[in-house]
Amino acid sequence: MTDLVPNHHAHYRQFSGAFGYLAGLTMILGRGRDARLVAGIADLDETDHLVDIGCGPGTAARLAARQGARVTGIDPAEPMLRLARLLTRFRRPVGEIEWIRAGAERLTLPDDSVTVCWSLAAVHHWPDLDAGLSEVRRVLTSGGTFIALEKRTPPGATGIASHGWTPGQAEALAAMLLEHGFGSAEVSNHELGRRRVVTVTGRT
Ligand SMILES: C[S@@+](CC[C@H](N)C(=O)[O-])C[C@H]1O[C@@H](n2cnc3c(N)ncnc32)[C@H](O)[C@@H]1O
């Protein structure tokens, strides 16, 4: 049963304080392919409002901004938002990105105001999945898209190797999306070089 819970690292505490900066630094490199994958699925353009939930240092948010979307990056950990702001200042210029300190379970955004939400390597950390998915559904417009991306992990993995989803956990998240009023939910596996990831895409 534990294998089916998609937020098996809820309440993981190491994104705050000094360790949070170290954790954030490890996320600066190697996330570009994940970002390009979800941007391709979302097919963003300048009419979109994209919200990156659990944005970390902001790689995927910056890519979305370069594609012309209006972008909001949300993360509950202050070190992540500081790194995101800093990197955005010093990397290739992008449009304005709004950074908000919040968790998925309380998105401080109006109803029906967002066309695409994505969450990369973060849903497995959300402390309250039902609350988070209700919030995502609330802020998405009709015809909106939610994409969750996680590293694929084998059942029974431990330690850092367990920070992702087994096939059962991905399917469980897809089932939850349907329970939360999404019209469809699709699980897809992807090979990004040697990195193997799974996406769950829900459409309202
Ligand atoms: C492994 S990092 C991934 C960061 C970024 N998305 C990436 O792929 O580089 C997980 C992120 O989830 C964030 N997070 C933790 N609890 C969260 C919550 N309740 N809601 C949203 N994000 C959360 C962490 O602060 C952290 O930035």
Ligand as a Chemical Component Dictionary entry (heavy atoms), coordinates in Angstrom:
data_LIG
# 
_chem_comp.id                   LIG 
_chem_comp.type                 NON-POLYMER 
_chem_comp.pdbx_formal_charge   0 
_chem_comp.three_letter_code    LIG 
# 
loop_
_chem_comp_atom.comp_id 
_chem_comp_atom.atom_id 
_chem_comp_atom.alt_atom_id 
_chem_comp_atom.type_symbol 
_chem_comp_atom.charge 
_chem_comp_atom.model_Cartn_x 
_chem_comp_atom.model_Cartn_y 
_chem_comp_atom.model_Cartn_z 
_chem_comp_atom.pdbx_ordinal 
LIG C1  C1  C 0  13.550 18.122 -5.551  1  
LIG S1  S1  S 1  13.078 19.807 -5.456  2  
LIG C2  C2  C 0  12.629 20.157 -7.143  3  
LIG C3  C3  C 0  12.791 21.599 -7.516  4  
LIG C4  C4  C 0  12.513 21.954 -8.974  5  
LIG N1  N1  N 0  11.141 21.719 -9.337  6  
LIG C5  C5  C 0  13.431 21.187 -9.885  7  
LIG O1  O1  O 0  12.982 20.235 -10.555 8  
LIG O2  O2  O -1 14.618 21.541 -9.921  9  
LIG C6  C6  C 0  11.509 19.757 -4.638  10 
LIG C7  C7  C 0  10.909 21.129 -4.367  11 
LIG O3  O3  O 0  9.615  20.944 -3.811  12 
LIG C8  C8  C 0  9.435  21.979 -2.882  13 
LIG N2  N2  N 0  8.339  21.676 -1.962  14 
LIG C9  C9  C 0  8.402  21.107 -0.734  15 
LIG N3  N3  N 0  7.194  21.107 -0.152  16 
LIG C10 C10 C 0  6.331  21.649 -1.050  17 
LIG C11 C11 C 0  4.933  21.941 -1.025  18 
LIG N4  N4  N 0  4.175  21.668 0.027   19 
LIG N5  N5  N 0  4.395  22.556 -2.083  20 
LIG C12 C12 C 0  5.146  22.862 -3.156  21 
LIG N6  N6  N 0  6.473  22.610 -3.231  22 
LIG C13 C13 C 0  7.060  22.011 -2.186  23 
LIG C14 C14 C 0  10.798 22.093 -2.204  24 
LIG O4  O4  O 0  10.960 23.282 -1.478  25 
LIG C15 C15 C 0  11.718 21.949 -3.394  26 
LIG O5  O5  O 0  12.028 23.196 -3.965  27 
# 
loop_
_chem_comp_bond.comp_id 
_chem_comp_bond.atom_id_1 
_chem_comp_bond.atom_id_2 
_chem_comp_bond.value_order 
_chem_comp_bond.pdbx_ordinal 
LIG C1  S1  SING 1  
LIG S1  C2  SING 2  
LIG S1  C6  SING 3  
LIG C2  C3  SING 4  
LIG C3  C4  SING 5  
LIG C4  N1  SING 6  
LIG C4  C5  SING 7  
LIG C5  O1  DOUB 8  
LIG C5  O2  SING 9  
LIG C6  C7  SING 10 
LIG C7  O3  SING 11 
LIG C7  C15 SING 12 
LIG O3  C8  SING 13 
LIG C8  N2  SING 14 
LIG C8  C14 SING 15 
LIG N2  C9  SING 16 
LIG N2  C13 SING 17 
LIG C9  N3  DOUB 18 
LIG N3  C10 SING 19 
LIG C10 C11 SING 20 
LIG C10 C13 DOUB 21 
LIG C11 N4  SING 22 
LIG C11 N5  DOUB 23 
LIG N5  C12 SING 24 
LIG C12 N6  DOUB 25 
LIG N6  C13 SING 26 
LIG C14 O4  SING 27 
LIG C14 C15 SING 28 
LIG C15 O5  SING 29 
# 
